[in-house]
């Protein structure tokens, strides 16, 4: 698919899991396409930031076999597994009979999460769309919402760097509860913890927010990255490499990212 879209480089950044990355044999990546290991970690904000949700910390170019990273990811996966039954119990309480087997087929062998529960709600006729399922049932403050465990941002950044990777703040303008001044303060604090980059090119960022993100990265001397947040048919409006159709991540972003990786 990446080749068909004319992409030159790709990374798989699953949430709190590197199983997708591990399935890629570097020796079998097609000629003309470059591949970087990746992950997106659900992290708790540093002290002093009473945010309602997670910070998402992207990691690129790490050694997928390094225990420094596998240990915190195992914690997050265990927490996710514990969370799903609680969500299903809350759905039961409001009269929606959804079972684990209804969602298991959505991610065979992979991590199950709220998007897969949302898809099952659509398939069972309880919601009109994935977004509708989140808006009415699964989003923060909704009847079936269950908060999740997050590792501290400092630990997420340290684990990624210990595994030989680069740590990047994902889609900063999707962080709820911060104005632009707050984002600047957060970026400075995260850089002090070892953060190396900011995701600038992202489907949910407006052109003004892209410009602000570029300015933020330049101000703190951080790398610029980009990604489509492609989730397959869970988000059919988002295309691999193109987002909603107007996203473009320059190849120089990949080159700078690789140049920042420690020598192995």
Buried (B, 14 or more C-beta within 10 A) or exposed (E): EBEEEEBEBBBBBBBBBBBBBEEBEEEEEEEEEBBBBBBBBBBBBBEEBEBEBBBBBBBBBBBBEBEBBBEBBEBBBEBBEEBBEBBBEBBEEEEBEBEEEBBBEBBEEBBBBBBBBBBBBBBEEBBEEBBBBBBBBBBEEBEBBBEBBBBBBBBBBBBBBBBBBBBBBBBBBBBEEBEEEEBBBBBEBBBEBBBBBBBBBBBEBEEEBBEBBBEBBEEBEBBBBBBBBBBEEBBEEBBBBBBEEEBEBEEEBBEBBBEBBEEE
